[in-house]
Amino acid sequence: MKKIGLALLGLGTIGSGVMKVLNENGELIKKQEEIEIDVRKILVRDKAKKRSVEIEPSLLTDNYDDILNDDSIDIIAEFMGGEDPAFLYIRDALRKGKTVITANKEVIAKHWEELDEEARLSGAGLYFEASVAGGIPIIKPLRRSLQANRILKIMGIINGTTNYILTKMTEEGRSFEDVLAEAQKLGYAEPDPTADIEGYDARYKLSILSTLCFRNRVPVDRIYCQGIKGISADDIKYARELGYGIKLLAIAKKENNKIEARVHPTFIPLSHPLYAVRDSYNAIFIKGDMVGDLMFYGRGAGDLPTASAIVSDIITAGQNGKHYYVKFDQEEPKFEDNWLSEYYMRLVVKDQPGVLAEIAGIFGRHNVSLDTVIQKLRDKNNATIIFITHKASEKWISNAMKEINASPSVISVESLIRVEK
Ligand SMILES: NC(=O)c1ccc[n+]([C@@H]2O[C@H](COP(=O)([O-])OP(=O)(O)OC[C@H]3O[C@@H](n4cnc5c(N)ncnc54)[C@H](OP(=O)(O)O)[C@@H]3O)[C@@H](O)[C@H]2O)c1
């Protein structure tokens, strides 16, 4: 029986979840995996705070040195959140040869190389299954089960908060602001929801996933990012009429050593498997050159699902201790920012003869061909026109939109959303 000395950094939602999993299934893990996990210290900010799990008070500390300098601690599991001091604590632990398990997507996305190098030098392990899509096993399958493939494409819903908001907007016809306020009240959205609704959280996760899949570092700042703030109930209604739903998708592709990576609201057909992913659930679709299409689905957040991923990492690390280093491709990739995509757009125009022909002409001059055009009367002077284009490059669309915006016949461009068929 192997005995692991474990320290936890953080005892909030996830830390308490890890304690619950160990209390509930510790015996099962011991029997099945022949490993005994012994929590020896827990770092918190406020030792006097009431906790949702029962904790022996002598385990708590507010001084990280108590953990770093304790030789009986082999593995440190971090779920404090934020970049600092979490990054420094992880780095110092690896430097000391202690294996680290983390749920911190921001730290991994921003400091991958440095932490990987520290682990390499000291021989410690660095595991981060819970940093992407909470309880869904995705990092381990990519590392341990799909080695025989080149990964060609990743497409997923990897932020539960925005998926919850878009699901409610779709099913209840409510506005973004209204659903966000309710989600905050129910604890589904943070008091400061910026990281979720602006797409930053999904961008960190896509950076980690695409780096792993393509064996090229895909830094956060090379990923295009647009959040869901601009999505209106009207867009969702029109999408449905046209046979689509709107999801915040994270998409990355690699072809001929060119990588494109982006996070944005996207029209997807109602028949697409990702459309069926409702509420705060996550799903990741992966295309490998040998295995073909795969889809991973489950809880992308929450105390017990996330703790399930963390405890699995602790067991794996305890059993083999061997760190999996990413062998990056020698050839530097190019990053594509002029990708091809279909587009949905909604304009309000003056209701007068020739306007439709004028706008179609602008698209034509910029190589953008149209798949669908729908006109709806708004009031006696204005009309709403909806277009879905065929595949067009970002540059063609942006040039066409400049001209459309400047046209005296156009009152406003209400929305511009990419379509993924
Ligand atoms: N919540 C989820 O569903 C979820 C899912 C996947 C990944 N994650 C990731 O897991 C991490 C933690 O999330 P959470 O929801 O558990 O956060 P949380 O509830 O806010 O808990 C954070 C914990 O860390 C402690 N802490 C924070 N800063 C500290 C510092 N400077 N020194 C000592 N202790 C400190 C806090 O101590 P006190 O309790 O004393 O204040 C608290 O116990 C984040 O990186 C998050 O992105 C969360």
The ligand as an ORCA input file, in Angstrom:
! r2SCAN-3c Opt
* xyz 0 1
  N     -15.760     26.296     -9.033
  C     -15.673     25.442    -10.064
  O     -16.673     24.816    -10.447
  C     -14.339     25.200    -10.736
  C     -14.263     24.260    -11.786
  C     -13.018     24.015    -12.395
  C     -11.910     24.721    -11.964
  N     -12.020     25.636    -10.958
  C     -10.830     26.354    -10.533
  O     -10.522     26.000     -9.189
  C      -9.940     27.090     -8.513
  C     -10.702     27.371     -7.216
  O     -12.039     27.622     -7.461
  P     -13.129     27.690     -6.259
  O     -14.434     27.866     -6.929
  O     -12.954     26.554     -5.313
  O     -12.694     29.058     -5.522
  P     -13.126     29.579     -4.080
  O     -14.391     28.926     -3.631
  O     -13.046     31.062     -4.117
  O     -11.961     29.050     -3.091
  C     -10.661     29.576     -3.064
  C      -9.934     29.042     -1.813
  O      -8.579     29.433     -1.886
  C      -8.195     30.102     -0.681
  N      -7.289     31.180     -1.074
  C      -7.450     32.091     -2.078
  N      -6.398     32.925     -2.146
  C      -5.547     32.544     -1.153
  C      -4.303     33.028     -0.693
  N      -3.700     34.074     -1.268
  N      -3.713     32.394      0.373
  C      -4.314     31.345      0.954
  N      -5.512     30.834      0.568
  C      -6.122     31.440     -0.463
  C      -9.486     30.639     -0.076
  O      -9.293     30.732      1.322
  P     -10.478     31.223      2.335
  O     -11.521     30.146      2.248
  O      -9.861     31.282      3.695
  O     -10.952     32.546      1.811
  C     -10.491     29.571     -0.504
  O     -10.519     28.515      0.453
  C      -9.907     28.224     -9.539
  O      -8.665     28.220    -10.195
  C     -10.998     27.851    -10.507
  O     -10.789     28.399    -11.782
  C     -13.209     25.883    -10.336
*
